[in-house]
Amino acid sequence: MIAELLNSALEPEALDVVDESHLHAGHAGAASGKGHFAITVVCDRFAGLAPLQRHRMVYDALDSLMQTDIHALSIHAYAPDEL
């Protein structure tokens, strides 16, 4: 679902979503059933934007899941010319 929402909202050139929930077993946040995820996204729309603006775009795209499915999110957001 994360990939679908990000693909729809940002139309990235590249997207990698890794579920790291298993690394946090026993963590208080894991007890809620919400997951820990790492996202790497490369998108033209990030060109010229500060990291905080990029992260806000990702959070906006995932807003509904932040309330229900995601406890922690690690974001690596790049413009294509930054790789």
C-alpha positions, 0 to 999 in steps of 0.5 A: 500500500505504501508503494501504491500511494507514493507512486500515485502521488509522486510518480517517482523514477525509483522507489524502494520500500523496506519493511524493517518491523522485524528489527523492532520486535519488542519495541513499544511502537511495535506492540501497537501493530504498526510497522517500521519502514525505510523508504528511498525515493527518487523524484523529479518533483524533489528538484530544488526542494529542501529535505524537509519539503521532500519529507513533507511531500512523502508524509502527505502522500502517506497521511492515511497510513501514518494514522493506521499502519506506520509507526516509524518511517525513515525517508531518503528522498533524492532528485534524479541528479543527486544520485 
